[in-house]
Amino acid sequence: HSVYINDQLLDEPYIKSKFEYLPCTENMYCGPFTIPEGNYFMLGDNRGNSQDGRFWGFLPEDRFIGRAKFLFWPVSHVKKL
């Protein structure tokens, strides 16, 4: 249930509990895998209730249609981007 990027464990203090993760099935993208060039793998911070990249795979960069302008959660990190 841990996320590693280039063999480094990702620090995710916003994840409630590793026990709240949805179990992987053969129909999910759970890795390990290499993300293809020009693609992204999206994960929700509410992993126990998130229909994220584990269900639909990689997101090509050309599918991005907007730009984040504001960070509103967690409250201690609120800021304009």
All heavy atoms as an XYZ file, in Angstrom:
678
protein
N       0.807     -1.207      0.000
C       0.000      0.000      0.000
C       0.843      1.261      0.000
O       0.308      2.347      0.123
C      -0.924      0.023      1.203
C      -1.905     -1.102      1.218
N      -2.859     -1.272      0.242
C      -2.078     -2.114      2.075
C      -3.582     -2.333      0.518
N      -3.126     -2.865      1.629
N       2.135      1.120     -0.128
C       3.008      2.285     -0.136
C       3.299      2.709     -1.562
O       3.289      1.908     -2.486
C       4.323      1.971      0.577
O       4.071      1.662      1.933
N       3.568      3.996     -1.741
C       3.920      4.528     -3.042
C       5.412      4.836     -3.041
O       5.921      5.498     -2.131
C       3.117      5.814     -3.350
C       3.574      6.434     -4.663
C       1.630      5.511     -3.378
N       6.101      4.338     -4.058
C       7.521      4.595     -4.238
C       7.712      5.317     -5.563
O       7.085      4.966     -6.559
C       8.318      3.295     -4.266
C       8.416      2.619     -2.932
C       7.391      1.801     -2.469
C       9.532      2.803     -2.128
C       7.474      1.192     -1.232
C       9.623      2.186     -0.892
C       8.593      1.375     -0.456
O       8.676      0.778      0.775
N       8.555      6.327     -5.568
C       8.927      7.029     -6.786
C      10.438      6.940     -6.903
O      11.159      7.402     -6.015
C       8.461      8.497     -6.761
C       6.937      8.561     -6.635
C       8.939      9.226     -8.019
C       6.382      9.957     -6.488
N      10.909      6.306     -7.973
C      12.345      6.072     -8.169
C      12.966      5.414     -6.939
O      14.006      5.833     -6.442
C      13.074      7.367     -8.519
C      12.581      7.953     -9.822
O      12.207      7.224    -10.734
N      12.551      9.266     -9.909
N      12.301      4.387     -6.445
C      12.741      3.589     -5.293
C      12.751      4.348     -3.969
O      13.296      3.880     -2.985
C      14.130      2.975     -5.540
C      14.115      1.992     -6.692
O      13.121      1.239     -6.811
O      15.084      1.958     -7.459
N      12.159      5.542     -3.922
C      12.072      6.322     -2.692
C      10.627      6.294     -2.192
O       9.700      6.626     -2.938
C      12.505      7.773     -2.931
C      13.950      7.935     -3.322
C      14.880      7.636     -2.164
O      14.596      7.966     -1.014
N      16.004      6.999     -2.462
N      10.437      5.934     -0.930
C       9.110      5.907     -0.337
C       8.535      7.313     -0.274
O       9.190      8.242      0.194
C       9.168      5.310      1.076
C       7.845      5.247      1.848
C       6.854      4.327      1.145
C       8.105      4.762      3.271
N       7.319      7.489     -0.771
C       6.653      8.781     -0.751
C       6.050      9.017      0.627
O       5.308      8.185      1.142
C       5.554      8.809     -1.820
C       4.783     10.098     -2.004
C       5.707     11.231     -2.448
C       3.675      9.900     -3.024
N       6.387     10.151      1.239
C       5.834     10.516      2.540
C       4.439     11.071      2.306
O       4.265     12.096      1.649
C       6.726     11.559      3.215
C       6.199     11.964      4.576
O       5.520     11.143      5.237
O       6.465     13.104      4.991
N       3.418     10.389      2.827
C       2.034     10.790      2.620
C       1.302     10.905      3.959
O       0.441     10.103      4.277
C       1.322      9.781      1.724
C       1.923      9.653      0.343
C       1.125      8.701     -0.509
O       1.247      7.489     -0.309
O       0.372      9.187     -1.362
N       1.617     11.934      4.750
C       0.992     12.065      6.071
C      -0.511     12.328      5.996
O      -1.209     12.168      6.995
C       1.727     13.252      6.695
C       2.230     14.040      5.540
C       2.537     13.029      4.466
N      -1.026     12.702      4.828
C      -2.451     12.989      4.667
C      -3.291     11.731      4.502
O      -4.509     11.794      4.551
C      -2.670     13.903      3.448
C      -1.843     13.499      2.256
C      -2.257     12.489      1.403
C      -0.626     14.115      2.008
C      -1.486     12.100      0.326
C       0.151     13.744      0.938
C      -0.276     12.735      0.093
O       0.496     12.348     -0.961
N      -2.661     10.583      4.304
C      -3.397      9.332      4.183
C      -3.856      8.923      5.576
O      -3.053      8.838      6.507
C      -2.527      8.220      3.558
C      -2.046      8.636      2.172
C      -3.275      6.900      3.512
C      -3.136      8.837      1.153
N      -5.141      8.685      5.737
C      -5.698      8.387      7.058
C      -5.088      7.129      7.668
O      -4.619      7.139      8.787
C      -7.211      8.233      6.967
C      -7.941      9.529      6.720
C      -9.402      9.269      6.487
C     -10.201      9.619      7.705
N     -11.632      9.416      7.516
N      -5.131      6.043      6.938
C      -4.636      4.789      7.470
C      -4.356      3.830      6.329
O      -5.136      3.759      5.378
C      -5.667      4.163      8.412
O      -5.339      2.819      8.688
N      -3.270      3.101      6.413
C      -2.974      2.129      5.362
C      -4.028      1.025      5.329
O      -4.177      0.330      4.338
C      -1.584      1.542      5.551
C      -1.412      0.709      6.802
C       0.007      0.203      6.903
C       0.195     -0.624      8.155
N       1.559     -1.113      8.261
N      -4.805      0.889      6.379
C      -5.840     -0.135      6.432
C      -7.122      0.294      5.716
O      -8.044     -0.483      5.564
C      -6.139     -0.512      7.885
C      -4.921     -1.012      8.588
C      -4.281     -0.227      9.531
C      -4.381     -2.254      8.274
C      -3.142     -0.670     10.170
C      -3.233     -2.715      8.910
C      -2.616     -1.925      9.857
N      -7.185      1.555      5.291
C      -8.359      2.053      4.586
C      -8.208      1.986      3.069
O      -9.065      2.444      2.340
C      -8.656      3.484      5.019
C      -9.065      3.550      6.477
C      -9.407      4.951      6.914
O      -9.685      5.808      6.055
O      -9.380      5.193      8.119
N      -7.109      1.452      2.587
C      -6.900      1.291      1.153
C      -7.857      0.246      0.598
O      -8.194     -0.726      1.271
C      -5.489      0.794      0.870
C      -4.428      1.846      0.846
C      -4.089      2.566      1.980
C      -3.734      2.100     -0.322
C      -3.078      3.503      1.959
C      -2.718      3.045     -0.364
C      -2.407      3.735      0.781
O      -1.411      4.662      0.741
N      -8.252      0.438     -0.643
C      -9.011     -0.598     -1.328
C      -8.053     -1.713     -1.717
O      -6.953     -1.442     -2.180
C      -9.660     -0.017     -2.588
C     -10.708      1.056     -2.361
C     -11.078      1.703     -3.689
C     -11.927      0.461     -1.705
N      -8.429     -2.960     -1.534
C      -7.531     -4.044     -1.936
C      -7.396     -4.094     -3.455
O      -8.358     -3.830     -4.186
C      -8.215     -5.295     -1.391
C      -9.641     -4.920     -1.185
C      -9.670     -3.440     -0.945
N      -6.205     -4.411     -3.929
C      -5.966     -4.516     -5.368
C      -6.625     -5.771     -5.926
O      -6.659     -6.808     -5.275
C      -4.472     -4.587     -5.644
S      -3.750     -2.984     -5.874
N      -7.129     -5.622     -7.141
C      -7.670     -6.765     -7.871
C      -6.931     -6.856     -9.203
O      -6.176     -5.945     -9.574
C      -9.179     -6.609     -8.130
O      -9.380     -5.537     -9.058
C      -9.943     -6.332     -6.836
N      -7.181     -7.907     -9.942
C      -6.504     -8.078    -11.233
C      -6.961     -7.033    -12.256
O      -6.309     -6.840    -13.276
C      -6.710     -9.491    -11.789
C      -8.131     -9.814    -12.187
C      -8.980    -10.363    -11.046
O      -8.480    -10.573     -9.932
O     -10.175    -10.580    -11.287
N      -8.047     -6.326    -11.987
C      -8.541     -5.287    -12.893
C      -8.013     -3.899    -12.556
O      -8.422     -2.923    -13.181
C     -10.077     -5.252    -12.864
C     -10.687     -6.536    -13.345
O     -10.163     -7.181    -14.248
N     -11.775     -6.940    -12.740
N      -7.121     -3.805    -11.574
C      -6.613     -2.500    -11.140
C      -5.139     -2.344    -11.504
O      -4.424     -3.324    -11.682
C      -6.788     -2.350     -9.621
C      -8.244     -2.270     -9.197
S      -8.448     -2.344     -7.398
C      -7.693     -0.824     -6.869
N      -4.701     -1.092    -11.611
C      -3.298     -0.753    -11.843
C      -2.654     -0.513    -10.483
O      -2.811      0.553     -9.899
C      -3.182      0.523    -12.676
C      -3.714      0.413    -14.072
C      -5.076      0.528    -14.340
C      -2.847      0.186    -15.139
C      -5.564      0.437    -15.620
C      -3.329      0.089    -16.428
C      -4.684      0.217    -16.666
O      -5.175      0.119    -17.934
N      -1.954     -1.527     -9.974
C      -1.373     -1.395     -8.638
C       0.143     -1.533     -8.623
O       0.750     -1.451     -7.577
C      -2.011     -2.410     -7.701
S      -3.753     -2.068     -7.402
N       0.740     -1.769     -9.747
C       2.189     -1.781     -9.849
C       2.834     -3.007     -9.249
O       2.137     -3.920     -8.826
N       4.129     -3.035     -9.227
C       4.992     -1.923     -9.666
C       4.958     -1.775    -11.185
O       4.767     -2.738    -11.915
C       6.378     -2.320     -9.177
C       6.350     -3.800     -9.074
C       4.926     -4.176     -8.756
N       5.139     -0.545    -11.649
C       5.180     -0.264    -13.071
C       5.948      1.020    -13.311
O       6.200      1.799    -12.399
C       3.773     -0.154    -13.678
C       2.826      0.724    -12.914
C       2.938      2.099    -12.941
C       1.818      0.168    -12.156
C       2.069      2.904    -12.228
C       0.933      0.954    -11.454
C       1.062      2.326    -11.483
N       6.329      1.217    -14.565
C       6.982      2.445    -14.997
C       5.950      3.260    -15.755
O       5.279      2.741    -16.654
C       8.192      2.125    -15.911
O       9.116      1.338    -15.171
C       8.861      3.399    -16.399
N       5.811      4.500    -15.387
C       4.842      5.382    -16.045
C       5.440      5.820    -17.383
O       6.546      6.356    -17.428
C       4.511      6.588    -15.158
C       3.924      6.094    -13.833
C       3.563      7.548    -15.871
C       3.778      7.155    -12.781
N       4.704      5.594    -18.477
C       5.234      5.960    -19.793
C       5.491      7.464    -19.910
O       4.782      8.278    -19.316
C       4.129      5.531    -20.760
C       3.285      4.561    -20.008
C       3.386      4.957    -18.564
N       6.493      7.829    -20.676
C       6.820      9.225    -20.948
C       5.573      9.967    -21.427
O       4.798      9.444    -22.227
C       7.906      9.295    -22.024
C       8.427     10.674    -22.305
C       9.372     11.174    -21.242
O      10.040     10.361    -20.586
O       9.433     12.400    -21.062
N       5.349     11.175    -20.916
C       4.212     11.986    -21.332
C       2.898     11.594    -20.670
O       1.840     12.050    -21.078
N       2.967     10.724    -19.652
C       1.777     10.273    -18.937
C       1.942     10.534    -17.448
O       3.048     10.746    -16.957
C       1.567      8.771    -19.150
C       1.026      8.465    -20.517
O      -0.171      8.362    -20.695
N       1.914      8.317    -21.494
N       0.831     10.489    -16.731
C       0.809     10.667    -15.285
C      -0.040      9.568    -14.674
O      -0.927      9.024    -15.324
C       0.221     12.041    -14.921
C       1.108     13.174    -15.351
C       1.071     13.640    -16.654
C       1.999     13.746    -14.456
C       1.903     14.667    -17.057
C       2.831     14.773    -14.851
C       2.779     15.229    -16.162
O       3.609     16.239    -16.550
N       0.246      9.258    -13.425
C      -0.553      8.296    -12.676
C      -1.157      9.045    -11.508
O      -0.447      9.532    -10.638
C       0.300      7.124    -12.194
C      -0.500      6.017    -11.588
C      -1.318      5.232    -12.386
C      -0.448      5.758    -10.234
C      -2.069      4.205    -11.835
C      -1.188      4.736     -9.672
C      -2.001      3.955    -10.481
N      -2.469      9.203    -11.513
C      -3.155     10.014    -10.527
C      -3.660      9.151     -9.373
O      -4.269      8.114     -9.605
C      -4.359     10.721    -11.165
C      -4.052     11.390    -12.499
S      -2.772     12.616    -12.384
C      -3.743     14.079    -12.326
N      -3.393      9.600     -8.144
C      -3.882      8.919     -6.947
C      -4.628      9.909     -6.079
O      -4.141     11.016     -5.841
C      -2.718      8.332     -6.134
C      -2.023      7.126     -6.732
C      -0.773      6.793     -5.926
C      -2.960      5.942     -6.782
N      -5.783      9.511     -5.602
C      -6.538     10.358     -4.696
C      -5.959     10.301     -3.296
O      -5.390      9.292     -2.885
N      -6.079     11.386     -2.541
C      -5.580     11.371     -1.168
C      -6.530     10.634     -0.236
O      -6.161     10.284      0.869
C      -5.278     12.774     -0.653
C      -6.472     13.703     -0.686
O      -7.539     13.294     -1.179
O      -6.337     14.839     -0.224
N      -7.746     10.372     -0.678
C      -8.696      9.563      0.082
C      -8.703      8.167     -0.549
O      -9.657      7.750     -1.177
C     -10.086     10.208      0.034
C     -11.101      9.455      0.846
O     -10.771      8.521      1.566
N     -12.349      9.836      0.737
N      -7.586      7.461     -0.416
C      -7.378      6.205     -1.129
C      -8.436      5.155     -0.868
O      -8.695      4.315     -1.710
C      -6.025      5.595     -0.788
C      -4.854      6.452     -1.107
C      -4.454      6.389     -2.573
N      -3.600      7.514     -2.825
C      -2.354      7.600     -2.411
N      -1.790      6.608     -1.787
N      -1.660      8.680     -2.641
N      -9.058      5.181      0.295
C     -10.073      4.189      0.592
C     -11.365      4.420     -0.154
O     -12.224      3.549     -0.211
N     -11.512      5.603     -0.777
C     -12.755      5.927     -1.473
C     -12.444      6.825     -2.667
O     -12.996      7.904     -2.811
C     -13.728      6.624     -0.519
C     -15.101      6.804     -1.118
O     -15.493      6.044     -2.000
N     -15.819      7.811     -0.669
N     -11.524      6.383     -3.510
C     -11.101      7.204     -4.632
C     -11.064      6.376     -5.906
O     -10.370      5.367     -5.974
C      -9.710      7.784     -4.340
O      -9.335      8.677     -5.338
N     -11.808      6.794     -6.903
C     -11.786      6.134     -8.214
C     -10.703      6.823     -9.040
O     -10.972      7.596     -9.945
C     -13.156      6.244     -8.887
C     -14.255      5.568     -8.110
C     -14.092      4.052     -8.097
O     -13.893      3.440     -9.130
N     -14.171      3.464     -6.928
N      -9.465      6.515     -8.743
C      -8.323      7.199     -9.330
C      -7.634      6.330    -10.374
O      -8.220      5.394    -10.912
C      -7.369      7.650     -8.223
C      -6.973      6.510     -7.290
O      -7.030      5.333     -7.701
O      -6.599      6.805     -6.139
N      -6.389      6.624    -10.658
C      -5.628      5.919    -11.681
C      -5.509      4.421    -11.458
O      -5.228      3.685    -12.407
N      -5.709      3.968    -10.251
C      -5.693      2.521    -10.017
C      -6.803      1.834    -10.795
O      -6.707      0.659    -11.122
C      -5.840      2.211     -8.522
C      -4.646      2.692     -7.699
C      -4.923      2.564     -6.238
N      -6.004      3.484     -5.883
C      -6.689      3.421     -4.755
N      -6.436      2.472     -3.887
N      -7.626      4.297     -4.492
N      -7.848      2.578    -11.134
C      -8.991      2.017    -11.864
C      -8.946      2.312    -13.357
O      -9.417      1.530    -14.155
C     -10.308      2.549    -11.275
C     -10.550      2.060     -9.891
C     -10.073      2.774     -8.802
C     -11.217      0.869     -9.659
C     -10.273      2.317     -7.510
C     -11.414      0.404     -8.374
C     -10.939      1.127     -7.299
N      -8.398      3.473    -13.766
C      -8.420      3.829    -15.182
C      -7.053      3.988    -15.812
O      -6.937      4.323    -16.978
C      -9.288      5.065    -15.433
C      -9.235      6.142    -14.391
C     -10.104      6.305    -13.360
C      -8.297      7.205    -14.279
N      -9.756      7.403    -12.616
C      -8.651      7.979    -13.169
C      -7.178      7.592    -15.025
C      -7.946      9.106    -12.771
C      -6.463      8.709    -14.631
C      -6.846      9.453    -13.504
N      -5.985      3.738    -15.073
C      -4.649      3.710    -15.673
C      -3.985      5.065    -15.765
O      -4.224      5.958    -14.959
N      -3.145      5.208    -16.775
C      -2.335      6.414    -16.947
C      -3.127      7.512    -17.653
O      -3.992      7.245    -18.475
C      -1.078      6.093    -17.755
C      -0.276      4.974    -17.172
C      -0.121      3.785    -17.861
C       0.306      5.087    -15.923
C       0.608      2.745    -17.329
C       1.039      4.051    -15.376
C       1.192      2.879    -16.080
N      -2.795      8.757    -17.328
C      -3.448      9.906    -17.943
C      -2.436     10.608    -18.845
O      -1.423     11.122    -18.372
C      -3.944     10.878    -16.867
C      -4.677     12.106    -17.369
C      -5.995     11.710    -18.026
C      -4.940     13.064    -16.221
N      -2.706     10.630    -20.170
C      -1.787     11.324    -21.080
C      -1.769     12.828    -20.797
O      -2.803     13.433    -20.488
C      -2.379     11.052    -22.470
C      -3.301      9.899    -22.298
C      -3.788      9.970    -20.875
N      -0.601     13.416    -20.916
C      -0.436     14.846    -20.629
C      -1.374     15.712    -21.471
O      -1.865     16.737    -21.002
C       1.015     15.242    -20.886
C       1.365     16.642    -20.485
C       2.844     16.905    -20.591
O       3.496     16.328    -21.485
O       3.343     17.671    -19.768
N      -1.679     15.299    -22.688
C      -2.538     16.117    -23.544
C      -3.998     16.132    -23.094
O      -4.808     16.875    -23.632
C      -2.433     15.694    -25.009
C      -2.931     14.280    -25.280
O      -3.404     13.592    -24.351
O      -2.825     13.859    -26.455
N      -4.342     15.352    -22.069
C      -5.695     15.361    -21.522
C      -5.885     16.425    -20.444
O      -7.001     16.673    -20.004
C      -6.046     13.990    -20.925
C      -6.090     12.853    -21.909
C      -7.326     12.881    -22.805
N      -8.574     13.038    -22.131
C      -9.333     12.068    -21.648
N      -8.953     10.820    -21.777
N     -10.472     12.338    -21.050
N      -4.794     17.049    -19.997
C      -4.901     18.122    -19.007
C      -5.548     19.328    -19.674
O      -5.103     19.773    -20.731
C      -3.515     18.524    -18.468
C      -2.945     17.551    -17.492
C      -2.386     16.357    -17.915
C      -2.959     17.825    -16.141
C      -1.861     15.455    -17.010
C      -2.431     16.937    -15.226
C      -1.879     15.747    -15.668
N      -6.596     19.864    -19.051
C      -7.297     20.990    -19.662
C      -7.290     22.234    -18.781
O      -7.839     23.249    -19.155
C      -8.758     20.606    -20.003
C      -9.511     20.165    -18.742
C      -8.789     19.533    -21.073
C     -10.990     19.951    -18.952
N      -6.695     22.168    -17.635
C      -6.690     23.318    -16.734
C      -5.394     23.382    -15.952
O      -4.505     22.567    -16.110
N      -5.309     24.369    -15.116
C      -4.122     24.566    -14.294
C      -4.576     24.835    -12.861
O      -5.489     25.629    -12.637
C      -3.338     25.753    -14.834
C      -2.065     26.056    -14.101
C      -1.331     27.196    -14.776
N      -1.033     26.892    -16.152
C       0.181     26.503    -16.576
N       1.156     26.411    -15.743
N       0.371     26.244    -17.847
N      -3.933     24.182    -11.906
C      -4.245     24.430    -10.494
C      -3.828     25.853    -10.140
O      -2.760     26.308    -10.525
C      -3.519     23.427     -9.614
N      -4.687     26.547     -9.405
C      -4.397     27.924     -9.018
C      -4.404     28.135     -7.520
O      -3.940     29.149     -7.038
C      -5.404     28.875     -9.655
C      -5.335     28.855    -11.161
C      -5.891     30.125    -11.711
C      -5.733     30.104    -13.210
N      -5.219     31.317    -13.719
N      -4.941     27.145     -6.782
C      -5.117     27.343     -5.359
C      -5.026     25.998     -4.649
O      -5.591     25.016     -5.109
C      -6.496     27.973     -5.107
C      -6.711     28.468     -3.723
C      -6.107     29.624     -3.268
C      -7.536     27.776     -2.857
C      -6.320     30.091     -1.984
C      -7.759     28.224     -1.568
C      -7.143     29.390     -1.129
N      -4.306     25.948     -3.543
C      -4.221     24.770     -2.698
C      -5.053     25.055     -1.457
O      -4.802     26.032     -0.757
C      -2.766     24.485     -2.313
C      -2.510     23.302     -1.404
C      -2.866     22.000     -2.112
C      -1.058     23.286     -0.980
N      -6.085     24.241     -1.225
C      -6.966     24.539     -0.090
C      -6.963     23.465      0.980
O      -7.593     23.632      2.017
C      -8.404     24.798     -0.564
C      -9.090     23.607     -1.162
C      -9.851     22.762     -0.381
C      -8.960     23.339     -2.507
C     -10.469     21.665     -0.929
C      -9.587     22.243     -3.068
C     -10.345     21.409     -2.274
N      -6.244     22.365      0.784
C      -6.187     21.322      1.805
C      -4.840     20.663      1.783
O      -4.329     20.425      0.683
C      -7.290     20.287      1.554
C      -7.508     19.405      2.746
C      -7.021     18.142      2.934
C      -8.241     19.743      3.915
N      -7.407     17.671      4.143
C      -8.157     18.633      4.772
C      -8.944     20.859      4.313
C      -8.776     18.617      6.008
C      -9.555     20.835      5.549
C      -9.462     19.720      6.378
N      -4.260     20.409      2.907
C      -4.765     20.684      4.249
C      -4.735     22.183      4.557
O      -3.963     22.929      3.979
C      -3.830     19.904      5.159
C      -2.560     19.788      4.391
C      -2.955     19.743      2.935
N      -5.580     22.583      5.470
C      -5.739     23.987      5.807
C      -4.397     24.636      6.163
O      -4.146     25.788      5.828
C      -6.768     24.171      6.953
C      -6.841     25.611      7.400
C      -8.124     23.675      6.512
N      -3.515     23.890      6.789
C      -2.205     24.453      7.180
C      -1.328     24.788      5.974
O      -0.318     25.464      6.118
C      -1.473     23.470      8.093
O      -1.245     22.240      7.425
N      -1.722     24.337      4.766
C      -0.934     24.592      3.563
C      -1.683     25.460      2.536
O      -1.274     25.525      1.377
C      -0.547     23.268      2.903
C       0.447     22.482      3.674
N       0.089     21.672      4.735
C       1.792     22.389      3.561
C       1.180     21.102      5.214
N       2.212     21.521      4.526
N      -2.758     26.125      2.923
C      -3.540     26.943      1.995
C      -2.634     28.000      1.378
O      -1.880     28.682      2.077
C      -4.733     27.606      2.722
C      -5.379     28.667      1.838
C      -5.761     26.561      3.133
N      -2.709     28.105      0.025
C      -1.908     29.118     -0.673
C      -2.329     29.199     -2.137
O      -2.947     28.287     -2.672
C      -0.424     28.807     -0.592
C      -0.016     27.540     -1.321
C       1.466     27.290     -1.219
C       1.848     25.980     -1.889
N       3.277     25.729     -1.797
N      -1.981     30.324     -2.767
C      -2.134     30.470     -4.209
C      -0.945     29.794     -4.856
O       0.161     29.838     -4.329
C      -2.158     31.948     -4.594
C      -3.445     32.661     -4.210
C      -3.389     34.124     -4.520
C      -3.703     34.333     -5.982
N      -3.844     35.762     -6.322
N      -1.183     29.174     -5.986
C      -0.101     28.489     -6.709
C       0.396     29.337     -7.863
O      -0.254     30.169     -8.369
C      -0.587     27.135     -7.219
C      -1.074     26.178     -6.152
C      -1.647     24.930     -6.786
C       0.065     25.792     -5.233
